[in-house]
Amino acid sequence: MKIAVVGTGYVGLVSAACFAELGHTVTGVDIDAAKVAMLKSGKSPIYEPGLEELIVKGLKSKLLSFTTDLAATLPHVQVVFSAVATPQGEDHKADLRAVFTVAETVAKFADHDLIFVNKSTVPVGTGEKCEERMSKVLKDRGASLKIPVVSNPEFLREGMAVGDTLMPDRIVVGVNQNDHARKIMEDLYRPITRVGKPMVFMSRESAEIVKYASNAFLATKISFINMLTELCEKTGANIRDIAKGMGLDNRIGPRFLHAGIGYGGSCFPKDVKALMATAKEHGLDFSIVEATDKINAKQRERFFKKILASLPPKSTVAVWGLAFKPKTDDMREAPSLDLIPMLLDAGHGVRAFDPEAMENAKKLLPSGVTFTSSAMEAAEGAHAVLLLTEWDIFRGADMGDLKKVMKGNDLWDGRNVYEPKEVREGGLEYHGIGLR
């Protein structure tokens, strides 16, 4: 099948490369000419394990190409995926301007019937609005083309996006009374459903809600376990034991019960707030979701206040991990973006290391940060080491060696990666979350 994917960010680029891997002919479209040039050369503008290899493979097979010209692409494709950004806008609502621009451009330049698929995370009712806008453009053109709008939300985890695309838990497709669109989507995903992965059809409105509901629920699970960490610290309980005891219940499960400084990234914070905004528009009480957001902010603030209160004046602080999670260079809503400016404003020096995100971090963090080439180099002369991102490279750090290069003794574990006993045996003071 011949398809276009508009937007080459995390979702669009991974989707385009993976569709080509499945044998479809794919054109990735983006308005950023520099990014398109980079992609044509086989280089990925984002770090995602396995992605660049798929891009190179797709280019070599000629199943994958990139362009800035959507209008020129449309005559050659059957399906257009919109995978443009929907950032947080006014009052935490999703900013849909890019989505509507893509829809109107498709309606303006299409010369045959197409399927328009919203891959971006969009609020319920967006598909209907896209159809209305496209109908108006087509009417003004005097064209009688059929361009049904389908919702096909993504469920990708950054750092695991290639696997999540090729071997997903489920494929959700929202189609409203259009057998042709349903058949096209079935054909498109047949390489995946053929190996037993479920494809779930529902109304477009239901599909639009599924993505927000899934992310809000997972965020709630994270905030729930984080809420308990404060009780653990006051009573001497161990949050790891509690999470294990809860997670062994099949009705609950162990995933997303790992306590820490809270969630970040491009999806959970934005989608939780967008769902709250949608509920407010409809006059609904989503107090559970509101509490999830509030607890997440409090968890980060609580940990940071403890760190700042413990540091001697003009300390040197080593920050291990800058990205919001491991296996990505994404800095969106990363804890480091909050904490490092606070440390600098308090008069402390910051030495930082991240295996992938430092180039992005340099564009976002104040100029006073010293970026190093390794974790141990960052820790040299530090009064405290702060772990903010649980990269594997940090998990195996030798505590005795760390103690030797540090000036102070404090290890602040924002992800509960280390065993407190092992840290203390290495001569350091351990500070975790909900652990003693």
DRENDO-1510 file (C-alpha; in Angstrom, 1 decimal, always signed):
<recs>
REC; n; res; u; v; w
REC; 1; MET; +0.0; +0.0; +0.0 .
REC; 2; LYS; +1.2; +3.6; -0.7 .
REC; 3; ILE; +0.9; +5.9; +2.3 .
REC; 4; ALA; +2.1; +9.3; +3.4 .
REC; 5; VAL; +3.0; +10.1; +7.0 .
REC; 6; VAL; +2.9; +13.9; +7.8 .
REC; 7; GLY; +5.1; +14.9; +10.6 .
REC; 8; THR; +8.5; +13.2; +11.3 .
REC; 9; GLY; +8.6; +13.5; +15.1 .
REC; 10; TYR; +8.7; +10.5; +17.4 .
REC; 11; VAL; +5.3; +9.1; +16.3 .
REC; 12; GLY; +5.5; +10.0; +12.6 .
REC; 13; LEU; +9.1; +9.0; +12.0 .
REC; 14; VAL; +8.8; +5.6; +13.8 .
REC; 15; SER; +5.5; +4.9; +12.1 .
REC; 16; ALA; +6.9; +5.7; +8.6 .
REC; 17; ALA; +10.0; +3.6; +9.1 .
REC; 18; CYS; +8.0; +0.7; +10.5 .
REC; 19; PHE; +5.4; +0.8; +7.8 .
REC; 20; ALA; +8.2; +0.6; +5.2 .
REC; 21; GLU; +9.7; -2.3; +7.1 .
REC; 22; LEU; +6.3; -4.1; +6.8 .
REC; 23; GLY; +6.5; -3.7; +3.0 .
REC; 24; HIS; +4.4; -0.5; +2.3 .
REC; 25; THR; +5.7; +2.3; +0.2 .
REC; 26; VAL; +5.9; +5.3; +2.6 .
REC; 27; THR; +6.6; +9.0; +2.1 .
REC; 28; GLY; +7.5; +10.9; +5.2 .
REC; 29; VAL; +6.5; +14.6; +5.0 .
REC; 30; ASP; +7.7; +17.5; +7.1 .
REC; 31; ILE; +7.9; +21.2; +6.7 .
REC; 32; ASP; +11.4; +21.3; +8.2 .
REC; 33; ALA; +13.7; +21.2; +5.2 .
REC; 34; ALA; +16.8; +20.6; +7.3 .
REC; 35; LYS; +15.2; +17.6; +9.0 .
REC; 36; VAL; +14.1; +16.2; +5.7 .
REC; 37; ALA; +17.6; +16.6; +4.3 .
REC; 38; MET; +19.0; +14.8; +7.3 .
REC; 39; LEU; +16.5; +11.9; +6.9 .
REC; 40; LYS; +17.3; +11.6; +3.2 .
REC; 41; SER; +21.0; +11.0; +4.2 .
REC; 42; GLY; +19.9; +8.2; +6.5 .
REC; 43; LYS; +20.4; +10.1; +9.8 .
REC; 44; SER; +17.7; +10.2; +12.4 .
REC; 45; PRO; +17.1; +13.6; +14.2 .
REC; 46; ILE; +16.0; +11.7; +17.3 .
REC; 47; TYR; +17.6; +9.0; +19.4 .
REC; 48; GLU; +15.4; +5.9; +19.4 .
REC; 49; PRO; +17.0; +2.4; +19.5 .
REC; 50; GLY; +16.7; +0.6; +16.2 .
REC; 51; LEU; +15.2; +3.6; +14.3 .
REC; 52; GLU; +18.1; +4.8; +12.3 .
REC; 53; GLU; +18.8; +1.3; +11.1 .
REC; 54; LEU; +15.2; +1.0; +9.8 .
REC; 55; ILE; +15.5; +4.4; +8.1 .
REC; 56; VAL; +18.7; +3.3; +6.3 .
REC; 57; LYS; +17.1; +0.0; +5.3 .
REC; 58; GLY; +13.9; +1.7; +4.0 .
REC; 59; LEU; +15.8; +4.3; +1.9 .
REC; 60; LYS; +18.0; +1.5; +0.4 .
REC; 61; SER; +14.9; -0.5; -0.5 .
REC; 62; LYS; +13.2; +2.6; -1.9 .
REC; 63; LEU; +10.1; +1.8; +0.2 .
REC; 64; LEU; +10.8; +4.9; +2.3 .
REC; 65; SER; +11.4; +8.5; +1.1 .
REC; 66; PHE; +11.1; +11.9; +2.6 .
REC; 67; THR; +9.9; +15.3; +1.2 .
REC; 68; THR; +8.6; +18.7; +2.2 .
REC; 69; ASP; +6.0; +18.7; -0.5 .
REC; 70; LEU; +2.7; +17.2; +0.7 .
REC; 71; ALA; +0.8; +18.4; -2.4 .
REC; 72; ALA; +3.1; +16.6; -4.7 .
REC; 73; THR; +2.8; +13.4; -2.7 .
REC; 74; LEU; -1.0; +13.2; -2.5 .
REC; 75; PRO; -1.6; +11.9; -6.1 .
REC; 76; HIS; +0.5; +8.8; -5.3 .
REC; 77; VAL; -1.0; +7.6; -2.0 .
REC; 78; GLN; -4.1; +5.9; -0.7 .
REC; 79; VAL; -3.8; +6.8; +3.0 .
REC; 80; VAL; -2.5; +10.0; +4.7 .
REC; 81; PHE; -1.5; +9.7; +8.3 .
REC; 82; SER; -1.4; +12.9; +10.3 .
REC; 83; ALA; +1.3; +12.6; +13.0 .
REC; 84; VAL; +2.0; +16.2; +13.7 .
REC; 85; ALA; +2.5; +17.6; +17.2 .
REC; 86; THR; -0.5; +18.5; +19.4 .
REC; 87; PRO; +1.3; +20.5; +22.2 .
REC; 88; GLN; -0.3; +21.8; +25.2 .
REC; 89; GLY; -2.1; +25.1; +24.4 .
REC; 90; GLU; -4.2; +27.6; +26.2 .
REC; 91; ASP; -5.8; +26.3; +29.4 .
REC; 92; HIS; -4.0; +23.0; +28.9 .
REC; 93; LYS; -6.1; +22.1; +25.8 .
REC; 94; ALA; -4.4; +20.3; +22.9 .
REC; 95; ASP; -3.2; +22.8; +20.2 .
REC; 96; LEU; -4.8; +21.3; +17.1 .
REC; 97; ARG; -3.7; +23.9; +14.6 .
REC; 98; ALA; -1.2; +21.6; +12.9 .
REC; 99; VAL; -3.7; +18.8; +12.6 .
REC; 100; PHE; -6.3; +21.1; +11.0 .
REC; 101; THR; -3.6; +22.5; +8.6 .
REC; 102; VAL; -2.8; +19.0; +7.4 .
REC; 103; ALA; -6.4; +18.1; +7.0 .
REC; 104; GLU; -7.2; +21.3; +5.0 .
REC; 105; THR; -4.0; +20.8; +2.8 .
REC; 106; VAL; -5.1; +17.3; +2.0 .
REC; 107; ALA; -8.6; +18.5; +1.0 .
REC; 108; LYS; -7.1; +21.3; -1.1 .
REC; 109; PHE; -4.7; +19.2; -3.2 .
REC; 110; ALA; -6.2; +15.7; -3.3 .
REC; 111; ASP; -7.1; +14.5; -6.7 .
REC; 112; HIS; -8.7; +11.2; -5.8 .
REC; 113; ASP; -10.5; +9.6; -2.8 .
REC; 114; LEU; -8.2; +9.1; +0.2 .
REC; 115; ILE; -8.3; +7.9; +3.8 .
REC; 116; PHE; -7.2; +10.5; +6.3 .
REC; 117; VAL; -5.9; +9.0; +9.6 .
REC; 118; ASN; -5.3; +10.9; +12.8 .
REC; 119; LYS; -2.3; +9.3; +14.4 .
REC; 120; SER; -1.7; +12.3; +16.7 .
REC; 121; THR; -3.2; +12.3; +20.1 .
REC; 122; VAL; -6.3; +14.5; +19.7 .
REC; 123; PRO; -9.3; +15.2; +21.9 .
REC; 124; VAL; -12.6; +13.6; +21.3 .
REC; 125; GLY; -14.5; +15.3; +18.5 .
REC; 126; THR; -11.3; +16.2; +16.5 .
REC; 127; GLY; -12.1; +13.8; +13.7 .
REC; 128; GLU; -15.5; +15.4; +13.2 .
REC; 129; LYS; -13.9; +18.8; +13.1 .
REC; 130; CYS; -11.4; +17.6; +10.5 .
REC; 131; GLU; -14.2; +16.3; +8.3 .
REC; 132; GLU; -16.1; +19.5; +8.6 .
REC; 133; ARG; -13.0; +21.6; +7.6 .
REC; 134; MET; -12.2; +19.2; +4.7 .
REC; 135; SER; -15.8; +19.2; +3.5 .
REC; 136; LYS; -15.7; +23.0; +3.3 .
REC; 137; VAL; -12.5; +23.1; +1.3 .
REC; 138; LEU; -13.7; +20.4; -1.1 .
REC; 139; LYS; -17.0; +22.3; -1.5 .
REC; 140; ASP; -15.1; +25.5; -2.3 .
REC; 141; ARG; -13.1; +23.6; -4.9 .
REC; 142; GLY; -16.2; +22.1; -6.4 .
REC; 143; ALA; -14.7; +18.6; -5.8 .
REC; 144; SER; -16.8; +15.6; -4.9 .
REC; 145; LEU; -14.0; +13.5; -3.4 .
REC; 146; LYS; -14.5; +11.2; -0.4 .
REC; 147; ILE; -12.0; +11.6; +2.4 .
REC; 148; PRO; -13.2; +9.8; +5.5 .
REC; 149; VAL; -11.4; +10.5; +8.8 .
REC; 150; VAL; -10.2; +7.6; +10.9 .
REC; 151; SER; -8.7; +7.6; +14.4 .
REC; 152; ASN; -5.7; +5.4; +14.9 .
REC; 153; PRO; -4.0; +6.4; +18.2 .
REC; 154; GLU; -0.5; +5.4; +18.9 .
REC; 155; PHE; +0.7; +3.7; +22.1 .
REC; 156; LEU; +4.4; +4.0; +21.8 .
REC; 157; ARG; +6.9; +4.1; +24.6 .
REC; 158; GLU; +9.9; +6.3; +23.9 .
REC; 159; GLY; +13.0; +4.0; +24.0 .
REC; 160; MET; +10.9; +1.1; +22.8 .
REC; 161; ALA; +8.9; +2.7; +20.0 .
REC; 162; VAL; +10.1; +0.4; +17.2 .
REC; 163; GLY; +9.1; -2.7; +19.0 .
REC; 164; ASP; +5.8; -1.2; +20.1 .
REC; 165; THR; +5.0; -0.4; +16.5 .
REC; 166; LEU; +5.9; -3.7; +14.9 .
REC; 167; MET; +4.6; -5.9; +17.8 .
REC; 168; PRO; +1.9; -3.8; +19.6 .
REC; 169; ASP; -0.3; -4.9; +22.4 .
REC; 170; ARG; -3.3; -3.8; +20.3 .
REC; 171; ILE; -4.2; -1.7; +17.3 .
REC; 172; VAL; -7.1; +0.6; +17.9 .
REC; 173; VAL; -9.0; +2.0; +14.9 .
REC; 174; GLY; -12.0; +4.3; +15.1 .
REC; 175; VAL; -14.2; +4.3; +12.0 .
REC; 176; ASN; -17.6; +5.8; +11.7 .
REC; 177; GLN; -19.8; +3.8; +9.3 .
REC; 178; ASN; -17.4; +3.5; +6.4 .
REC; 179; ASP; -16.7; -0.1; +5.3 .
REC; 180; HIS; -14.1; +1.0; +2.7 .
REC; 181; ALA; -12.0; +2.8; +5.4 .
REC; 182; ARG; -12.3; -0.2; +7.6 .
REC; 183; LYS; -11.1; -2.5; +4.9 .
REC; 184; ILE; -8.1; -0.2; +4.0 .
REC; 185; MET; -7.0; -0.2; +7.7 .
REC; 186; GLU; -7.4; -4.0; +7.9 .
REC; 187; ASP; -5.2; -4.4; +4.8 .
REC; 188; LEU; -2.6; -1.8; +6.1 .
REC; 189; TYR; -2.1; -3.7; +9.3 .
REC; 190; ARG; -2.4; -7.2; +8.0 .
REC; 191; PRO; +1.4; -7.9; +8.4 .
REC; 192; ILE; +0.9; -7.3; +12.1 .
REC; 193; THR; -2.5; -8.9; +12.7 .
REC; 194; ARG; -1.4; -12.0; +10.7 .
REC; 195; VAL; +0.9; -12.9; +13.7 .
REC; 196; GLY; -2.0; -12.6; +16.2 .
REC; 197; LYS; -1.9; -9.0; +17.4 .
REC; 198; PRO; -5.4; -7.8; +18.0 .
REC; 199; MET; -7.0; -5.1; +16.0 .
REC; 200; VAL; -9.9; -3.4; +17.8 .
REC; 201; PHE; -12.5; -1.4; +15.8 .
REC; 202; MET; -14.7; +1.1; +17.5 .
REC; 203; SER; -16.3; +4.5; +16.9 .
REC; 204; ARG; -14.0; +7.3; +16.1 .
REC; 205; GLU; -15.0; +9.1; +19.3 .
REC; 206; SER; -14.2; +6.1; +21.4 .
REC; 207; ALA; -10.8; +5.7; +19.8 .
REC; 208; GLU; -10.0; +9.3; +20.4 .
REC; 209; ILE; -10.7; +8.9; +24.1 .
REC; 210; VAL; -8.8; +5.6; +24.4 .
REC; 211; LYS; -5.4; +7.2; +24.2 .
REC; 212; TYR; -6.1; +9.8; +26.8 .
REC; 213; ALA; -7.8; +7.3; +29.1 .
REC; 214; SER; -4.8; +4.8; +28.8 .
REC; 215; ASN; -2.2; +7.4; +29.6 .
REC; 216; ALA; -4.2; +9.0; +32.4 .
REC; 217; PHE; -4.8; +5.6; +34.0 .
REC; 218; LEU; -1.1; +4.7; +33.9 .
REC; 219; ALA; -0.2; +8.1; +35.3 .
REC; 220; THR; -2.7; +7.5; +38.1 .
REC; 221; LYS; -1.0; +4.2; +38.9 .
REC; 222; ILE; +2.4; +6.0; +39.1 .
REC; 223; SER; +1.0; +8.8; +41.3 .
REC; 224; PHE; -0.8; +6.3; +43.6 .
REC; 225; ILE; +2.4; +4.5; +44.4 .
REC; 226; ASN; +4.3; +7.8; +44.8 .
REC; 227; MET; +1.7; +9.0; +47.2 .
REC; 228; LEU; +2.5; +6.1; +49.4 .
REC; 229; THR; +6.2; +6.9; +49.6 .
REC; 230; GLU; +5.6; +9.8; +52.0 .
REC; 231; LEU; +3.7; +7.4; +54.3 .
REC; 232; CYS; +6.6; +4.9; +54.1 .
REC; 233; GLU; +9.1; +7.6; +55.1 .
REC; 234; LYS; +7.1; +8.6; +58.1 .
REC; 235; THR; +6.4; +5.0; +59.3 .
REC; 236; GLY; +9.5; +3.1; +58.4 .
REC; 237; ALA; +7.8; +1.0; +55.7 .
REC; 238; ASN; +9.5; +0.0; +52.4 .
REC; 239; ILE; +7.8; +1.1; +49.2 .
REC; 240; ARG; +9.4; -1.7; +47.2 .
REC; 241; ASP; +7.9; -4.3; +49.5 .
REC; 242; ILE; +4.5; -2.6; +49.2 .
REC; 243; ALA; +4.7; -2.4; +45.4 .
REC; 244; LYS; +5.7; -6.1; +45.2 .
REC; 245; GLY; +2.8; -7.1; +47.5 .
REC; 246; MET; +0.4; -5.1; +45.4 .
REC; 247; GLY; +1.8; -6.1; +42.0 .
REC; 248; LEU; +1.5; -9.8; +42.7 .
REC; 249; ASP; -2.3; -9.4; +42.6 .
REC; 250; ASN; -3.3; -10.2; +39.0 .
REC; 251; ARG; -6.0; -7.6; +39.1 .
REC; 252; ILE; -3.3; -4.9; +39.7 .
REC; 253; GLY; -0.1; -6.1; +38.2 .
REC; 254; PRO; +3.5; -4.9; +38.9 .
REC; 255; ARG; +3.9; -2.5; +36.0 .
REC; 256; PHE; +3.9; +1.3; +36.7 .
REC; 257; LEU; +4.3; +0.7; +40.5 .
REC; 258; HIS; +7.9; +1.8; +40.6 .
REC; 259; ALA; +8.2; +4.7; +43.0 .
REC; 260; GLY; +10.3; +7.7; +42.1 .
REC; 261; ILE; +10.1; +11.5; +41.4 .
REC; 262; GLY; +7.1; +11.1; +39.1 .
REC; 263; TYR; +6.4; +10.9; +35.4 .
REC; 264; GLY; +7.5; +13.3; +32.7 .
REC; 265; GLY; +7.9; +13.3; +29.0 .
REC; 266; SER; +5.8; +14.2; +26.0 .
REC; 267; CYS; +2.7; +12.2; +26.8 .
REC; 268; PHE; +1.7; +11.7; +30.4 .
REC; 269; PRO; +1.9; +15.4; +31.6 .
REC; 270; LYS; +0.3; +16.8; +28.4 .
REC; 271; ASP; -2.4; +14.1; +28.1 .
REC; 272; VAL; -3.5; +14.2; +31.7 .
REC; 273; LYS; -3.9; +17.9; +31.5 .
REC; 274; ALA; -5.7; +17.7; +28.2 .
REC; 275; LEU; -8.2; +15.1; +29.5 .
REC; 276; MET; -8.8; +17.4; +32.5 .
REC; 277; ALA; -9.5; +20.3; +30.1 .
REC; 278; THR; -11.9; +18.2; +28.0 .
REC; 279; ALA; -13.8; +17.1; +31.1 .
REC; 280; LYS; -14.1; +20.8; +32.1 .
REC; 281; GLU; -15.5; +21.7; +28.7 .
REC; 282; HIS; -18.2; +19.1; +29.3 .
REC; 283; GLY; -18.9; +20.1; +32.9 .
REC; 284; LEU; -17.6; +16.9; +34.3 .
REC; 285; ASP; -15.8; +16.1; +37.6 .
REC; 286; PHE; -12.5; +14.3; +36.9 .
REC; 287; SER; -11.1; +14.7; +40.4 .
REC; 288; ILE; -9.1; +11.4; +40.2 .
REC; 289; VAL; -7.2; +12.7; +37.2 .
REC; 290; GLU; -6.8; +16.1; +38.8 .
REC; 291; ALA; -5.3; +14.4; +41.9 .
REC; 292; THR; -2.9; +12.4; +39.7 .
REC; 293; ASP; -1.5; +15.6; +38.2 .
REC; 294; LYS; -1.3; +17.3; +41.6 .
REC; 295; ILE; +0.5; +14.4; +43.3 .
REC; 296; ASN; +3.0; +14.2; +40.4 .
REC; 297; ALA; +4.0; +17.8; +40.8 .
REC; 298; LYS; +4.2; +17.4; +44.6 .
REC; 299; GLN; +6.4; +14.4; +44.4 .
REC; 300; ARG; +9.0; +16.1; +42.3 .
REC; 301; GLU; +8.9; +19.3; +44.5 .
REC; 302; ARG; +9.1; +17.3; +47.7 .
REC; 303; PHE; +12.3; +15.5; +46.6 .
REC; 304; PHE; +13.9; +18.6; +45.3 .
REC; 305; LYS; +13.3; +20.6; +48.5 .
REC; 306; LYS; +15.0; +17.9; +50.5 .
REC; 307; ILE; +18.1; +18.0; +48.2 .
REC; 308; LEU; +18.3; +21.8; +48.4 .
REC; 309; ALA; +17.9; +21.8; +52.2 .
REC; 310; SER; +20.8; +19.3; +52.6 .
REC; 311; LEU; +23.4; +21.0; +50.5 .
REC; 312; PRO; +26.2; +23.2; +52.1 .
REC; 313; PRO; +26.6; +26.7; +50.5 .
REC; 314; LYS; +28.2; +26.7; +47.1 .
REC; 315; SER; +28.2; +22.9; +46.7 .
REC; 316; THR; +29.2; +21.1; +43.6 .
REC; 317; VAL; +26.4; +18.7; +42.5 .
REC; 318; ALA; +26.7; +15.9; +40.0 .
REC; 319; VAL; +23.5; +15.2; +38.1 .
REC; 320; TRP; +23.3; +11.7; +36.5 .
REC; 321; GLY; +20.6; +11.7; +33.8 .
REC; 322; LEU; +19.0; +14.6; +31.9 .
REC; 323; ALA; +16.4; +13.0; +29.7 .
REC; 324; PHE; +12.9; +12.4; +31.1 .
REC; 325; LYS; +13.5; +8.6; +30.9 .
REC; 326; PRO; +16.2; +6.2; +29.6 .
REC; 327; LYS; +16.7; +5.1; +26.0 .
REC; 328; THR; +15.7; +8.5; +24.7 .
REC; 329; ASP; +17.2; +12.0; +24.2 .
REC; 330; ASP; +13.8; +13.6; +24.8 .
REC; 331; MET; +14.0; +16.4; +27.4 .
REC; 332; ARG; +10.3; +17.3; +27.5 .
REC; 333; GLU; +9.1; +17.7; +31.1 .
REC; 334; ALA; +12.3; +16.2; +32.3 .
REC; 335; PRO; +13.0; +16.6; +36.1 .
REC; 336; SER; +16.5; +18.0; +35.3 .
REC; 337; LEU; +14.9; +21.0; +33.6 .
REC; 338; ASP; +13.3; +21.9; +37.0 .
REC; 339; LEU; +16.1; +20.9; +39.4 .
REC; 340; ILE; +19.2; +22.2; +37.7 .
REC; 341; PRO; +18.0; +25.8; +37.4 .
REC; 342; MET; +17.0; +25.6; +41.1 .
REC; 343; LEU; +20.5; +24.4; +42.0 .
REC; 344; LEU; +22.2; +27.2; +40.0 .
REC; 345; ASP; +19.9; +29.9; +41.5 .
REC; 346; ALA; +20.8; +28.7; +45.0 .
REC; 347; GLY; +24.5; +29.3; +44.2 .
REC; 348; HIS; +25.6; +25.7; +43.6 .
REC; 349; GLY; +27.7; +24.3; +40.7 .
REC; 350; VAL; +26.3; +21.6; +38.5 .
REC; 351; ARG; +28.2; +18.9; +36.6 .
REC; 352; ALA; +26.0; +16.7; +34.4 .
REC; 353; PHE; +26.1; +13.6; +32.3 .
REC; 354; ASP; +23.6; +11.8; +30.2 .
REC; 355; PRO; +24.6; +9.1; +27.6 .
REC; 356; GLU; +22.2; +10.5; +24.9 .
REC; 357; ALA; +20.5; +13.8; +25.8 .
REC; 358; MET; +23.3; +16.2; +26.5 .
REC; 359; GLU; +23.1; +18.0; +23.1 .
REC; 360; ASN; +19.4; +18.6; +23.6 .
REC; 361; ALA; +20.0; +19.6; +27.2 .
REC; 362; LYS; +22.6; +22.2; +26.3 .
REC; 363; LYS; +19.9; +24.0; +24.3 .
REC; 364; LEU; +17.5; +24.1; +27.3 .
REC; 365; LEU; +19.6; +24.4; +30.4 .
REC; 366; PRO; +21.3; +27.6; +31.7 .
REC; 367; SER; +24.9; +28.2; +30.6 .
REC; 368; GLY; +26.4; +27.5; +34.1 .
REC; 369; VAL; +26.2; +23.7; +33.7 .
REC; 370; THR; +29.4; +21.8; +33.1 .
REC; 371; PHE; +28.7; +18.8; +30.8 .
REC; 372; THR; +31.1; +15.8; +31.3 .
REC; 373; SER; +32.0; +12.7; +29.3 .
REC; 374; SER; +31.1; +10.2; +31.9 .
REC; 375; ALA; +29.2; +9.7; +35.2 .
REC; 376; MET; +32.4; +9.4; +37.2 .
REC; 377; GLU; +33.8; +12.6; +35.7 .
REC; 378; ALA; +30.6; +14.4; +36.7 .
REC; 379; ALA; +31.0; +13.1; +40.3 .
REC; 380; GLU; +34.6; +14.4; +40.7 .
REC; 381; GLY; +34.7; +16.8; +43.6 .
REC; 382; ALA; +30.9; +16.6; +44.1 .
REC; 383; HIS; +29.3; +17.2; +47.4 .
REC; 384; ALA; +26.3; +15.1; +46.2 .
REC; 385; VAL; +25.3; +12.9; +43.3 .
REC; 386; LEU; +21.7; +13.1; +42.1 .
REC; 387; LEU; +20.3; +10.3; +39.9 .
REC; 388; LEU; +17.4; +11.6; +37.8 .
REC; 389; THR; +17.3; +9.2; +34.9 .
REC; 390; GLU; +17.6; +5.4; +35.4 .
REC; 391; TRP; +20.0; +4.7; +32.4 .
REC; 392; ASP; +21.5; +1.2; +32.7 .
REC; 393; ILE; +25.0; +2.8; +32.7 .
REC; 394; PHE; +24.3; +4.2; +36.1 .
REC; 395; ARG; +22.9; +1.0; +37.7 .
REC; 396; GLY; +26.3; -0.7; +37.8 .
REC; 397; ALA; +28.2; +2.2; +39.3 .
REC; 398; ASP; +30.7; +1.0; +41.9 .
REC; 399; MET; +29.9; +2.8; +45.2 .
REC; 400; GLY; +33.4; +2.5; +46.5 .
REC; 401; ASP; +34.9; +4.1; +43.4 .
REC; 402; LEU; +32.2; +6.8; +43.5 .
REC; 403; LYS; +33.1; +7.6; +47.1 .
REC; 404; LYS; +36.7; +8.0; +46.2 .
REC; 405; VAL; +36.1; +10.8; +43.5 .
REC; 406; MET; +33.4; +12.7; +45.5 .
REC; 407; LYS; +34.0; +15.4; +48.1 .
REC; 408; GLY; +30.8; +14.7; +49.9 .
REC; 409; ASN; +28.9; +11.6; +50.8 .
REC; 410; ASP; +25.3; +12.0; +49.6 .
REC; 411; LEU; +23.7; +9.9; +46.9 .
REC; 412; TRP; +20.2; +11.0; +46.0 .
REC; 413; ASP; +18.4; +8.3; +44.1 .
REC; 414; GLY; +15.4; +9.8; +42.4 .
REC; 415; ARG; +14.4; +6.5; +40.7 .
REC; 416; ASN; +15.0; +4.0; +43.6 .
REC; 417; VAL; +17.6; +2.2; +41.4 .
REC; 418; TYR; +20.1; +1.3; +44.1 .
REC; 419; GLU; +20.1; -0.9; +47.2 .
REC; 420; PRO; +20.5; +1.3; +50.2 .
REC; 421; LYS; +22.7; -1.3; +52.0 .
REC; 422; GLU; +25.1; -1.4; +49.1 .
REC; 423; VAL; +25.4; +2.3; +48.9 .
REC; 424; ARG; +26.1; +2.6; +52.6 .
REC; 425; GLU; +28.7; -0.2; +52.4 .
REC; 426; GLY; +30.5; +1.9; +49.8 .
REC; 427; GLY; +30.7; +4.7; +52.4 .
REC; 428; LEU; +27.9; +6.9; +51.1 .
REC; 429; GLU; +24.7; +8.2; +52.5 .
REC; 430; TYR; +21.7; +6.9; +50.6 .
REC; 431; HIS; +18.6; +9.0; +50.0 .
REC; 432; GLY; +15.8; +7.3; +48.1 .
REC; 433; ILE; +12.0; +7.7; +48.0 .
REC; 434; GLY; +10.0; +5.7; +50.4 .
REC; 435; LEU; +13.1; +3.6; +51.3 .
REC; 436; ARG; +15.4; +3.6; +54.3 .
</recs>
